[in-house]
Amino acid sequence: MSIKNYLTKFFKKEKMKKINEELYVGSQISKSDVQLLKEHGIKTIVCNRPDNEGQGQTNIDAIRNEANNHGLSVEYIPFVPLRLSMDDIKNFADLLKSDKKPIFAYCLSGLRSEQIAQLAYEYLEDK
């Protein structure tokens, strides 16, 4: 197995949870992860983590710059736990309806991204 294949497999196992064919969620990424997301076929990266939330966090501008170098879209819908707004849910739902899929959404652990995704899908069903 080549190092590239190993890293891709490791990344998918450790950082990505597949929700469906259009959406994956995961934990904080770095600039070097953007290339692996591109190789996995991701078209849009969504950050659900506010900048400067933790030490060692790669801020959205660094992710956005690297993603632009690889032709990926980046959306920033940050929220802190228990402070999710209806506007956040609607914005995420709009992404789910867009043609910029598959999407990879991340936060510290992936739980917030999974939460907003579930609520966005419910919102779209009720609409």
Buried (B, 14 or more C-beta within 10 A) or exposed (E): EEEEEEBBEEBBEEBBBEBEEBBBBBBBBEEEBBBBBBBBEBBBBBBBBBEEEEEEBBEBEBBBEBBEEEEBBBBBBBBEEEEBEEEBBBBBBEBBEBEBBBBBBBBBEBBBBBBBBBBBBEBBEEE
